[in-house]
């Protein structure tokens, strides 16, 4: 695994030889690691960017203390306070920026020296 981007809230890593060829990223927050595709990560970002919209599920009943991310593949609920949501959004935005930059460099046959 190679760290794509990290901050004080977590890290996002690129996973080489992933058992699931679509899930090539791992989002790590605290001690939890989630394998995700890039599409999953983009969807997660849209959820994290609007943390003050109340969740309407029966368990939350309109409370605003969770990031709830649902799609056909995953059902993720992270309890948080307001400052954490900004840090997680920055983590995901930073990783997506780095991934976009890497794609652009590859498309133009440029390499990054390590």
ZIGIGI-V792120 format. One record per backbone hydrogen bond with DSSP energy under -1.0 kcal/mol. CO is the residue of the C=O (numbers start at 0). NH is the residue of the N-H. Records with the same first field share a line. If there is no record, write none. Layout:
CO->NH + NH
//
This chain:
1->13
4->11
9->6
10->27
11->3 + 4
12->25
13->1
21->23
23->14
24->35
25->12
26->33
27->10
28->31
31->28
33->26
35->24
36->40
37->41
38->42
39->43
40->44
41->45
42->46
43->47
44->48
49->52
54->61
56->60
59->62
62->54
64->79
66->77
68->75
73->70
75->68
77->66
80->84
82->86
83->87
84->88
85->89
86->90
87->91
88->92
89->93
90->94
91->95
92->96
93->97
94->98
95->99
96->100
97->101
98->102
99->103
100->104
101->105
102->106
103->107
104->109
105->108
//
